[in-house]
Structures are given as C-alpha cells and as structure tokens.
Amino acid sequence: MVRERITLILRKGLELGGILATVRYLRAHDLKIPVIRGEEEKVTAGADGIHRVNGSGRRIVWWLEPNRDRVTRILKNPPTPAQS
C-alpha cells in the first residue's frame, strides 16, 4: 500500500505540476501520506524554538495528513524501490 501511495503522489505531482496542487488533491480525496518513524513519538523543542516530533523504538509506517513539507520530500527525493 505504501508503494502505491508514493506512486500516486509522484504521478499527481507530474500531472498537476506543483506541490500545493498535489497537497490539495490528496486532501480533497482524504488520502494520507506514509511516513516512517519510530513507534513512540517524542516532541522536542530546538534552540530555534520550533517543536519537532521524533520517533524512537521500532520503525513503523505512520499515515499522516498531507502537507507541503511531506509532499515536497517525496517529490524531490522519491524513495527507491527497496525503501518503499
């Protein structure tokens, strides 16, 4: 299922011609984005004051809401077949 979703995101990115258009498409169709993280979430605040969510423990796939950053990461650096 992860591979199919990544393929859809890449295809829609090319078809729609932009990151925000792809995010809007995914949200309109209530499609989540797969993100690999540790199974336990830990929120940390950096020196810059920004809160970040990190995972610890066993690596699992989280299905998260699409946003500009997540879609950008997939479109600019698509996973290789061995990663998805």
C-alpha positions as CSV (number, residue, x, y, z in Angstrom):
1,M,0.0,0.0,0.0
2,V,2.9,2.4,0.7
3,R,4.4,1.8,-2.7
4,E,1.0,2.5,-4.4
5,R,0.6,5.8,-2.4
6,I,4.1,7.0,-3.3
7,T,3.5,6.2,-6.9
8,L,0.2,8.2,-6.8
9,I,1.9,11.2,-5.2
10,L,4.7,11.1,-7.8
11,R,2.2,10.8,-10.7
12,K,0.0,13.5,-9.4
13,G,3.0,15.8,-8.9
14,L,3.8,15.5,-12.6
15,E,0.2,15.7,-13.7
16,L,-0.8,18.7,-11.7
17,G,2.5,20.4,-12.0
18,G,3.1,21.5,-8.4
19,I,3.4,20.7,-4.8
20,L,0.4,22.6,-3.5
21,A,-1.8,21.3,-6.2
22,T,-0.8,17.8,-5.2
23,V,-1.5,18.5,-1.5
24,R,-4.9,19.9,-2.4
25,Y,-5.7,16.7,-4.4
26,L,-4.6,14.4,-1.6
27,R,-6.7,16.4,1.0
28,A,-9.7,16.5,-1.3
29,H,-9.6,12.7,-1.6
30,D,-8.8,12.2,2.1
31,L,-5.5,10.4,1.3
32,K,-2.8,10.2,3.9
33,I,0.9,10.2,3.4
34,P,3.1,7.3,4.6
35,V,6.0,8.4,6.9
36,I,8.4,6.0,8.5
37,R,9.1,6.9,12.2
38,G,9.8,5.1,15.4
39,E,6.7,3.8,17.1
40,E,6.9,6.1,20.1
41,E,6.6,9.8,19.4
42,K,8.8,12.3,21.3
43,V,8.3,16.1,21.0
44,T,11.4,18.2,21.4
45,A,12.0,21.9,21.2
46,G,15.0,23.1,19.3
47,A,17.2,26.0,20.1
48,D,15.3,27.9,17.4
49,G,12.0,27.4,19.4
50,I,10.5,25.1,16.8
51,H,8.9,21.9,18.2
52,R,9.7,18.7,16.3
53,V,8.3,15.3,16.5
54,N,10.8,12.4,16.5
55,G,10.1,8.7,16.8
56,S,12.0,6.2,18.9
57,G,11.9,2.5,19.1
58,R,10.9,0.1,16.3
59,R,10.4,1.8,12.9
60,I,6.8,1.7,11.6
61,V,4.8,3.5,8.9
62,W,2.7,6.3,10.2
63,W,-0.2,7.6,7.9
64,L,-0.3,11.4,8.3
65,E,-2.2,14.3,6.8
66,P,-0.6,15.6,3.6
67,N,1.1,18.9,3.9
68,R,3.6,20.9,1.8
69,D,6.7,19.7,3.6
70,R,5.8,16.0,3.4
71,V,4.8,16.1,-0.3
72,T,7.9,18.1,-1.1
73,R,10.1,15.5,0.5
74,I,8.5,12.7,-1.6
75,L,8.6,14.7,-4.9
76,K,12.1,15.9,-4.5
77,N,13.6,12.8,-3.1
78,P,11.4,9.8,-4.0
79,P,12.3,6.5,-2.2
80,T,14.0,3.8,-4.1
81,P,12.0,0.6,-4.6
82,A,13.9,-1.1,-1.8
83,Q,12.8,1.7,0.6
84,S,9.1,1.7,-0.2
